[in-house]
Amino acid sequence: MKKQIRERVQAGFWIKVVRVLTILVFVVFSIQSSPAASWNQGSRFGGVQIGTITYSYRSMKDQSLHAYLNYVTQSSISSVELMGDIVEQYAGIPQGNDPLVIRKWRSTVSMNKFKEIRKMFNDKGIKINILKLGDWKWSDEEIDYAFNAANTLGAKGITTEISEEAAKRMEPFAEKHNLFLIFHNHGQPGDPNFSFDKVLALGPKLMLNLDCGHYFGATGIDPTVLIERLHNRIVSLHLKDKTGPHAADPNKNESWGQGETPLTKILQLIQKKKWPITCDVELEYTIPEGSDALREVIKCVEYCRAALLPKK
């Protein structure tokens, strides 16, 4: 009798175990098969959104859009500045350099492929923050196309190189499409005649994609001074570590933490002020032997995490 009771108890125990395991398998399978499962872990630390420009992965072997999507996902990044050449290749831009053929394609192409791209990134939990596409020398139809593509992708606007010519030519299109024209800088701030304010004064839809590394490398001035003053005209920052103009090896890209750009100070300023400015990793330093762009972007993201979520 005791033996029968013991066998029944044991049998009941194992039935419960099997039931629990079945539930766990079902839960895991449900998570993996649901849209939410494909969302990465995110890259918002201490209230600051960390992203990357997809240019950071330019040295990786596979340069297809799907590969870029995988690189971003593996980096656990949840927002990007998306390079236009990748997008246009996926959308079927004609091969070759005939400007008339390309102009006709841009002026007539369907937005269906761009809708596909948006869904692909959304399904992975990645926001397309900015589209790097467009040039002030393009035709009206091509500029309209660039803004239409950005709108279809869910971006805040398009980014291009800063200049007064670009501002005067393209700002009316930004107003027309109710999107931003977001200016990126290289070494222009090193010119004493250059002025961010003069460009921004040319229209309300003009914003900045401020490259902190290039700014510091060209001027030697702490970028936080400019960010404090123009924060309401800044959509995003490009983060890189550079030496200043008076260093022994001036204006040089360095591994993060090895240069002179005050990256931690910049990140913590955005955090303290709670400004809605995305901080994007732009990988430009020489990749160490045995590593690759994916590994280095992950290191940069971890640098941001440590700056924004310091250990207690």
C-alpha positions as CSV (number, residue, x, y, z in Angstrom):
1,M,0.0,0.0,0.0
2,K,2.8,2.4,1.0
3,K,4.6,1.5,-2.2
4,Q,1.5,2.3,-4.3
5,I,1.1,5.7,-2.6
6,R,4.8,6.5,-3.1
7,E,4.5,5.6,-6.8
8,R,1.4,7.7,-7.2
9,V,3.1,10.7,-5.5
10,Q,6.2,10.3,-7.8
11,A,4.0,10.0,-10.9
12,G,2.1,13.1,-9.9
13,F,5.4,15.0,-9.4
14,W,6.7,14.1,-12.8
15,I,3.4,15.0,-14.4
16,K,3.7,18.5,-12.8
17,V,7.3,18.7,-14.1
18,V,6.2,17.9,-17.6
19,R,3.4,20.4,-17.5
20,V,5.7,23.2,-16.3
21,L,8.3,22.4,-19.0
22,T,5.5,22.3,-21.6
23,I,4.4,25.8,-20.5
24,L,8.0,27.1,-20.5
25,V,8.5,25.8,-24.0
26,F,5.3,27.3,-25.2
27,V,6.2,30.7,-23.6
28,V,9.7,30.7,-25.2
29,F,8.3,29.7,-28.6
30,S,5.7,32.4,-28.4
31,I,8.2,35.0,-27.6
32,Q,10.5,34.0,-30.4
33,S,7.8,33.8,-32.9
34,S,6.2,37.1,-32.0
35,P,7.1,40.5,-33.5
36,A,8.3,41.7,-30.1
37,A,10.9,38.9,-30.1
38,S,12.9,40.4,-32.9
39,W,13.3,43.7,-31.0
40,N,16.8,44.2,-29.8
41,Q,17.6,45.0,-26.2
42,G,17.7,48.7,-27.0
43,S,20.3,51.4,-26.6
44,R,18.7,54.1,-24.4
45,F,20.8,54.6,-21.3
46,G,19.9,56.9,-18.5
47,G,17.4,58.7,-20.8
48,V,19.8,59.2,-23.6
49,Q,19.3,57.5,-27.0
50,I,22.4,56.0,-28.4
51,G,22.4,55.1,-32.1
52,T,24.8,54.8,-34.9
53,I,25.2,56.0,-38.5
54,T,25.3,52.9,-40.7
55,Y,28.5,54.3,-42.3
56,S,30.2,52.8,-39.2
57,Y,29.9,49.3,-40.8
58,R,31.3,50.3,-44.2
59,S,34.3,48.0,-43.8
60,M,32.2,44.8,-43.2
61,K,32.3,42.3,-46.1
62,D,28.6,42.1,-46.7
63,Q,27.2,45.5,-47.7
64,S,23.6,44.5,-48.4
65,L,20.7,46.2,-46.6
66,H,19.9,42.9,-44.8
67,A,23.5,42.6,-43.6
68,Y,23.4,46.2,-42.2
69,L,20.2,45.4,-40.4
70,N,21.9,42.4,-38.8
71,Y,25.0,44.5,-37.8
72,V,22.8,47.1,-36.1
73,T,20.7,44.4,-34.4
74,Q,23.9,42.5,-33.2
75,S,25.1,45.8,-31.8
76,S,21.9,46.1,-29.7
77,I,21.3,49.5,-31.2
78,S,17.7,50.8,-31.5
79,S,18.1,53.8,-33.8
80,V,20.1,54.7,-36.8
81,E,21.1,57.4,-39.3
82,L,20.6,55.4,-42.5
83,M,23.0,55.9,-45.4
84,G,21.1,56.7,-48.6
85,D,23.3,54.5,-50.9
86,I,22.2,51.3,-49.0
87,V,18.6,52.3,-49.3
88,E,18.8,53.2,-53.0
89,Q,20.6,50.0,-53.8
90,Y,17.8,48.0,-52.2
91,A,15.2,50.1,-54.0
92,G,16.8,49.2,-57.3
93,I,18.7,52.4,-58.4
94,P,20.1,51.8,-61.9
95,Q,23.8,50.9,-62.1
96,G,26.2,53.3,-63.7
97,N,26.8,57.0,-63.5
98,D,24.5,58.4,-66.1
99,P,22.9,61.4,-64.2
100,L,19.9,61.6,-66.5
101,V,19.0,57.9,-66.0
102,I,19.4,58.2,-62.2
103,R,17.4,61.5,-62.1
104,K,14.6,59.8,-64.0
105,W,14.6,56.9,-61.6
106,R,14.5,59.1,-58.5
107,S,11.8,61.1,-60.0
108,T,9.5,58.2,-60.8
109,V,10.4,55.3,-58.4
110,S,7.6,53.8,-56.2
111,M,7.9,54.1,-52.5
112,N,7.0,50.5,-52.0
113,K,10.6,49.3,-51.4
114,F,11.0,52.1,-48.9
115,K,7.9,50.9,-47.1
116,E,9.5,47.4,-47.0
117,I,12.7,48.9,-45.5
118,R,10.7,50.7,-42.8
119,K,8.9,47.5,-41.8
120,M,12.2,45.5,-41.8
121,F,13.7,47.9,-39.3
122,N,10.6,48.3,-37.3
123,D,10.3,44.6,-36.9
124,K,13.8,44.6,-35.3
125,G,12.9,47.4,-33.0
126,I,15.1,49.9,-34.8
127,K,14.0,53.5,-35.5
128,I,15.3,55.1,-38.7
129,N,16.0,58.5,-37.2
130,I,17.6,60.3,-40.1
131,L,18.1,59.5,-43.8
132,K,21.5,60.6,-45.3
133,L,20.3,61.4,-48.8
134,G,20.1,64.5,-51.0
135,D,22.2,67.3,-52.4
136,W,21.4,70.9,-53.1
137,K,22.5,70.5,-56.7
138,W,19.8,67.9,-57.4
139,S,16.8,68.7,-59.5
140,D,13.5,69.7,-57.7
141,E,12.1,66.3,-58.4
142,E,15.1,64.6,-56.9
143,I,15.0,66.7,-53.7
144,D,11.2,65.9,-53.4
145,Y,12.2,62.3,-53.8
146,A,14.7,62.5,-50.9
147,F,12.1,64.0,-48.6
148,N,9.4,61.5,-49.7
149,A,11.8,58.6,-49.0
150,A,12.6,60.0,-45.5
151,N,8.9,60.4,-44.8
152,T,8.2,56.9,-45.9
153,L,11.0,55.5,-43.7
154,G,9.6,57.4,-40.7
155,A,12.7,59.6,-40.4
156,K,12.7,63.1,-39.0
157,G,14.3,64.4,-42.1
158,I,17.3,64.1,-44.4
159,T,20.9,65.1,-43.6
160,T,23.5,66.6,-45.9
161,E,26.7,68.7,-45.7
162,I,26.2,72.2,-44.2
163,S,26.4,75.2,-46.4
164,E,24.5,78.4,-47.1
165,E,23.9,77.3,-50.6
166,A,22.2,74.0,-49.4
167,A,20.1,75.9,-46.9
168,K,18.8,78.4,-49.4
169,R,18.1,75.8,-52.0
170,M,16.6,73.0,-49.9
171,E,14.9,74.6,-46.9
172,P,11.7,75.4,-48.9
173,F,11.4,71.7,-49.7
174,A,11.8,70.8,-46.0
175,E,8.9,73.2,-45.2
176,K,6.8,71.7,-48.0
177,H,7.3,68.2,-46.7
178,N,7.1,69.2,-43.0
179,L,10.4,67.5,-42.3
180,F,13.9,68.7,-41.2
181,L,16.9,69.5,-43.3
182,I,19.6,68.4,-40.9
183,F,23.1,69.7,-41.5
184,H,26.3,67.7,-40.9
185,N,29.7,69.4,-40.4
186,H,33.2,68.4,-41.1
187,G,36.0,70.9,-40.6
188,Q,34.0,74.0,-41.5
189,P,33.9,75.3,-37.9
190,G,37.7,75.8,-38.1
191,D,37.2,78.6,-40.6
192,P,36.8,81.9,-38.7
193,N,34.3,83.0,-41.3
194,F,32.0,80.0,-40.8
195,S,28.9,80.4,-38.7
196,F,26.3,77.8,-37.7
197,D,23.9,80.7,-36.7
198,K,24.1,82.3,-40.1
199,V,23.0,79.0,-41.8
200,L,20.3,78.2,-39.2
201,A,18.8,81.7,-39.6
202,L,17.8,80.8,-43.2
203,G,14.8,78.8,-42.1
204,P,12.9,77.1,-39.2
205,K,13.2,73.6,-40.7
206,L,17.0,73.8,-40.6
207,M,18.6,71.7,-37.9
208,L,22.0,70.2,-37.0
209,N,23.5,66.8,-37.1
210,L,26.5,68.1,-35.1
211,D,29.7,66.1,-35.5
212,C,31.4,66.6,-32.2
213,G,34.6,65.0,-33.2
214,H,35.1,67.0,-36.4
215,Y,34.1,70.2,-34.5
216,F,36.7,69.6,-31.7
217,G,39.4,68.4,-34.2
218,A,39.0,71.6,-36.2
219,T,38.6,74.1,-33.4
220,G,39.9,72.6,-30.1
221,I,36.8,74.0,-28.5
222,D,34.7,71.9,-26.0
223,P,31.6,71.0,-28.1
224,T,29.4,71.3,-25.0
225,V,29.6,75.1,-25.2
226,L,28.0,75.0,-28.7
227,I,25.5,72.3,-27.7
228,E,24.4,74.4,-24.7
229,R,23.7,77.3,-27.0
230,L,22.1,75.6,-30.0
231,H,20.6,72.5,-28.3
232,N,17.1,73.3,-29.6
233,R,18.4,73.2,-33.2
234,I,20.2,69.9,-32.8
235,V,18.6,66.6,-33.9
236,S,21.6,64.4,-33.4
237,L,25.3,64.3,-32.5
238,H,28.0,62.2,-34.2
239,L,30.3,60.9,-31.5
240,K,34.0,60.1,-32.2
241,D,37.2,60.7,-30.3
242,K,39.8,63.0,-31.9
243,T,42.8,65.0,-31.0
244,G,42.6,68.7,-31.1
245,P,44.2,71.0,-33.7
246,H,47.2,71.7,-31.5
247,A,48.1,68.1,-30.5
248,A,51.4,66.5,-31.6
249,D,49.3,64.5,-34.1
250,P,46.4,67.0,-34.8
251,N,42.8,66.2,-35.7
252,K,43.4,62.5,-35.6
253,N,40.7,59.8,-35.0
254,E,41.5,57.7,-31.9
255,S,40.0,54.7,-30.2
256,W,37.4,56.1,-27.7
257,G,39.1,57.2,-24.6
258,Q,42.4,57.7,-26.2
259,G,41.8,61.1,-27.9
260,E,40.9,64.5,-26.4
261,T,37.2,64.9,-27.3
262,P,35.2,65.1,-24.1
263,L,32.8,62.3,-25.0
264,T,31.7,61.5,-21.4
265,K,31.1,65.2,-20.7
266,I,29.0,65.5,-23.9
267,L,26.9,62.5,-23.0
268,Q,26.3,63.5,-19.4
269,L,25.3,67.0,-20.5
270,I,22.5,65.5,-22.8
271,Q,21.5,63.3,-19.9
272,K,21.5,66.1,-17.3
273,K,19.5,68.5,-19.5
274,K,17.1,65.7,-20.8
275,W,17.4,67.1,-24.3
276,P,15.8,64.9,-27.0
277,I,19.1,64.7,-28.9
278,T,20.2,61.3,-30.3
279,C,23.9,60.5,-29.8
280,D,25.2,58.4,-32.7
281,V,28.4,56.4,-32.8
282,E,30.4,57.1,-35.9
283,L,33.3,54.6,-36.2
284,E,36.2,56.3,-37.9
285,Y,39.3,55.2,-36.1
286,T,41.6,52.5,-37.4
287,I,40.1,49.1,-36.5
288,P,42.6,47.1,-34.4
289,E,44.0,43.9,-35.9
290,G,41.8,40.9,-35.1
291,S,38.7,43.0,-34.7
292,D,36.1,44.4,-37.1
293,A,33.6,47.2,-37.3
294,L,30.9,45.3,-35.6
295,R,33.0,44.6,-32.5
296,E,34.3,48.2,-32.4
297,V,30.8,49.7,-32.6
298,I,29.7,47.5,-29.7
299,K,32.7,48.8,-27.7
300,C,31.6,52.3,-28.4
301,V,28.1,51.6,-27.3
302,E,29.5,50.1,-24.1
303,Y,31.6,53.3,-23.6
304,C,28.3,55.3,-23.8
305,R,26.6,53.0,-21.4
306,A,29.4,53.3,-18.9
307,A,29.3,57.1,-19.1
308,L,25.5,57.3,-18.7
309,L,25.0,54.4,-16.2
310,P,28.1,54.5,-14.0
311,K,28.6,51.7,-11.5
312,K,27.6,52.7,-7.9
